[in-house]
Amino acid sequence: MPRSIRSSTGPCPAIGAQRQQRPLAEALQAGVTATAVPFSVVMILMCYTIIKALNGELRRLP
């Protein structure tokens, strides 16, 4: 194989670039998950509280 065609990252330079970006994507995904879980818990708790309050108001109606 001619020397100019060989690549140190593998047969396709684009594949090598994708492999290098994968840890960054995994770190970003972990950060998003770590941020979204507490927010989701707060939202579920808020919805539960609103439903509970509305049911209490409904029972007070004549």
C-alpha positions, -999 to 999 in steps of 0.1 A, spaced: 0 0 0 14 34 -9 26 55 21 3 84 13 -29 64 16 -21 49 51 -36 65 81 -26 62 117 -62 63 129 -73 33 108 -88 28 74 -110 59 75 -99 92 93 -136 100 100 -140 68 120 -109 77 140 -124 112 148 -157 96 159 -138 73 183 -121 103 199 -154 122 204 -172 93 221 -158 99 256 -170 135 254 -205 124 243 -206 99 272 -196 126 297 -222 149 283 -249 122 285 -239 115 322 -241 152 330 -275 156 315 -288 125 333 -274 137 366 -291 171 361 -324 157 349 -331 132 376 -334 157 405 -355 180 383 -378 151 374 -383 142 411 -392 178 419 -417 179 391 -434 147 401 -436 159 437 -451 192 425 -477 174 404 -486 151 433 -490 181 457 -512 200 432 -535 170 426 -538 165 463 -547 201 469 -572 201 441 -589 170 455 -591 186 489 -608 217 473 -632 195 454 -644 178 486 -651 212 502 -675 222 475 -712 221 485 
